[in-house]
Amino acid sequence: MPSRRRQRPIAYLPTVKQKEDEDLKTYLTRFNKERLTTENKDEKITLAALLGGIWPRSPFMAKLARKTPSTLREFMDRAYNFVNAEDTLQALVDPHKADRKAERRSGQVERKIGASRQEKKQEKWPDYNPRLIHENLNAQEDEKDREEPRQLKTGSRYCKYHQIGSHWTEDCTTIKKRLTELARMRELE
């Protein structure tokens, strides 16, 4: 007698819920895997389970609340369109994220497990010396475009990049972010 996985009852489907931090695409994939293991594949019960399983505060649920789909096909079409729009928006916002995800999947980027808060902060903002910050700033700015600042009191704060007196150039987070990006892209030595 061949061993075969026992089919679950259709009443199991409503227990498959979307997690708060789970995106719609991942949830639908997980739901469909569970759906394939059920005995009865009734469309109305499946639709009710999907509608009940979507995280209540998700943007997709807000969209569904305006007009609830009446068929499973309509739900899946709307979900597919929403996932595509979400992926497109994410690609526009962060075009290199797909590359980083692929690197993580292949194991090239390893996360430090149990890193302290200070270590995480140091990873986020590598300690670039002021000389490197000034060299990068001078390479980016054009002498004609930048006006010389007004005479400031000796010792007062001034950021050459922003041309404001709220922080020192060496402490400028915008420059540090840019240097981190350049270092990540291997354009900075």
C-alpha positions as CSV (number, residue, x, y, z in Angstrom):
1,M,0.0,0.0,0.0
2,P,1.7,3.3,-1.0
3,S,2.0,5.9,1.6
4,R,0.0,9.0,0.7
5,R,-0.6,12.1,2.6
6,R,-4.0,12.2,4.3
7,Q,-6.3,14.9,2.9
8,R,-7.3,17.5,5.3
9,P,-11.0,18.6,5.7
10,I,-12.1,21.8,4.0
11,A,-12.8,23.3,7.5
12,Y,-9.0,23.5,7.9
13,L,-8.6,26.3,5.3
14,P,-10.0,29.1,7.5
15,T,-7.2,28.5,10.0
16,V,-4.6,29.6,7.4
17,K,-4.1,33.3,8.2
18,Q,-1.8,36.0,6.8
19,K,0.8,37.1,9.3
20,E,1.2,40.7,10.0
21,D,4.6,41.0,8.4
22,E,3.8,38.6,5.5
23,D,3.3,40.1,2.1
24,L,0.3,39.1,0.0
25,K,2.2,37.1,-2.5
26,T,3.8,34.8,0.2
27,Y,0.4,34.4,1.9
28,L,-1.3,33.4,-1.3
29,T,1.4,30.9,-2.1
30,R,1.2,29.3,1.3
31,F,-2.6,29.3,1.2
32,N,-2.7,27.5,-2.2
33,K,-0.3,24.8,-0.9
34,E,-2.6,24.2,2.0
35,R,-5.6,24.3,-0.4
36,L,-4.1,21.5,-2.4
37,T,-4.1,19.3,0.7
38,T,-7.8,19.6,1.4
39,E,-10.5,17.1,0.4
40,N,-13.2,19.2,-1.0
41,K,-12.2,22.2,-3.1
42,D,-15.5,24.2,-2.9
43,E,-15.0,27.6,-4.4
44,K,-17.3,29.5,-2.0
45,I,-15.6,28.0,1.1
46,T,-12.2,28.8,-0.4
47,L,-13.2,32.4,-1.1
48,A,-14.6,32.8,2.5
49,A,-11.3,31.3,3.9
50,L,-9.2,33.7,1.8
51,L,-11.3,36.7,2.8
52,G,-11.1,35.7,6.5
53,G,-7.4,34.9,6.3
54,I,-6.2,38.3,5.0
55,W,-4.6,40.4,7.7
56,P,-7.2,43.0,8.7
57,R,-5.0,46.0,8.5
58,S,-3.3,45.2,5.2
59,P,-3.6,47.6,2.3
60,F,-5.2,44.8,0.2
61,M,-7.9,44.3,2.8
62,A,-8.7,48.0,2.7
63,K,-9.1,47.6,-1.1
64,L,-11.3,44.6,-0.6
65,A,-13.5,46.4,1.9
66,R,-14.6,48.8,-0.8
67,K,-16.1,46.0,-3.0
68,T,-16.0,42.4,-1.9
69,P,-15.3,40.0,-4.7
70,S,-18.2,37.5,-5.3
71,T,-16.1,34.8,-7.0
72,L,-12.8,33.1,-6.4
73,R,-11.6,34.2,-9.9
74,E,-12.4,37.8,-9.2
75,F,-10.5,37.6,-5.9
76,M,-7.5,36.1,-7.5
77,D,-7.5,38.6,-10.4
78,R,-7.6,41.5,-7.9
79,A,-4.9,39.9,-5.7
80,Y,-2.7,39.3,-8.8
81,N,-3.1,43.0,-9.9
82,F,-2.3,44.1,-6.3
83,V,0.8,42.0,-6.1
84,N,2.1,43.2,-9.5
85,A,1.5,46.9,-8.5
86,E,3.2,46.3,-5.2
87,D,6.2,44.6,-6.9
88,T,6.4,47.4,-9.5
89,L,6.3,50.1,-6.8
90,Q,9.0,48.3,-4.8
91,A,11.2,48.0,-7.8
92,L,10.9,51.8,-8.5
93,V,11.6,52.7,-4.9
94,D,14.6,50.3,-4.4
95,P,15.9,49.0,-7.7
96,H,18.8,47.1,-6.1
97,K,16.6,45.2,-3.6
98,A,16.1,42.3,-6.0
99,D,19.9,41.9,-6.3
100,R,20.3,41.9,-2.5
101,K,17.5,39.3,-2.1
102,A,19.2,37.1,-4.7
103,E,22.5,37.4,-2.9
104,R,20.9,36.5,0.4
105,R,19.2,33.5,-1.1
106,S,22.5,32.3,-2.6
107,G,24.2,32.7,0.8
108,Q,26.7,35.4,-0.2
109,V,25.5,37.8,2.4
110,E,25.5,36.4,6.0
111,R,23.7,38.0,8.8
112,K,25.3,38.3,12.2
113,I,23.2,36.5,14.7
114,G,22.9,38.1,18.1
115,A,24.7,41.3,17.2
116,S,24.4,44.0,19.8
117,R,22.8,47.3,19.1
118,Q,26.1,49.1,19.0
119,E,27.4,46.7,16.4
120,K,24.3,47.2,14.3
121,K,24.8,50.9,14.5
122,Q,28.4,50.6,13.4
123,E,27.4,48.4,10.5
124,K,24.8,51.0,9.4
125,W,27.2,53.9,9.6
126,P,30.8,52.8,9.0
127,D,33.3,55.1,10.7
128,Y,34.5,57.2,7.8
129,N,37.2,59.7,8.7
130,P,36.6,63.4,8.1
131,R,39.2,63.5,5.4
132,L,37.2,61.0,3.3
133,I,34.0,62.9,3.9
134,H,35.6,66.2,2.8
135,E,37.2,64.6,-0.3
136,N,33.9,63.1,-1.3
137,L,32.1,66.4,-0.7
138,N,34.7,68.4,-2.7
139,A,34.5,65.9,-5.6
140,Q,30.8,66.3,-5.8
141,E,30.4,70.0,-5.4
142,D,31.1,72.4,-8.1
143,E,32.8,75.7,-7.0
144,K,30.5,77.8,-9.2
145,D,27.3,76.3,-7.9
146,R,28.1,76.6,-4.2
147,E,28.3,80.0,-2.7
148,E,30.7,80.6,0.2
149,P,28.8,80.7,3.5
150,R,28.4,83.9,5.4
151,Q,31.0,84.6,8.1
152,L,30.1,82.3,11.0
153,K,31.2,82.6,14.6
154,T,34.3,80.6,15.4
155,G,33.4,77.1,16.5
156,S,29.8,77.2,15.3
157,R,28.4,74.2,13.5
158,Y,28.2,74.3,9.7
159,C,27.6,71.6,7.1
160,K,29.1,72.3,3.7
161,Y,26.9,69.9,2.0
162,H,23.6,71.3,3.2
163,Q,24.9,74.8,3.7
164,I,23.2,75.1,7.1
165,G,24.4,75.5,10.6
166,S,22.5,72.7,12.3
167,H,25.3,70.1,12.3
168,W,29.0,69.5,11.4
169,T,29.9,68.2,8.0
170,E,31.6,65.3,9.6
171,D,28.4,64.3,11.4
172,C,26.2,64.6,8.3
173,T,24.0,61.5,7.9
174,T,23.2,62.3,4.3
175,I,26.9,62.2,3.4
176,K,27.4,59.0,5.4
177,K,24.6,57.3,3.6
178,R,26.0,58.3,0.2
179,L,29.5,57.0,1.3
180,T,27.9,53.7,2.4
181,E,26.2,53.4,-1.0
182,L,29.4,54.1,-2.8
183,A,31.4,51.6,-0.7
184,R,28.7,49.0,-1.3
185,M,28.9,49.5,-5.0
186,R,32.7,49.3,-4.8
187,E,33.2,52.8,-6.2
188,L,34.9,54.1,-3.0
189,E,38.4,53.0,-2.0
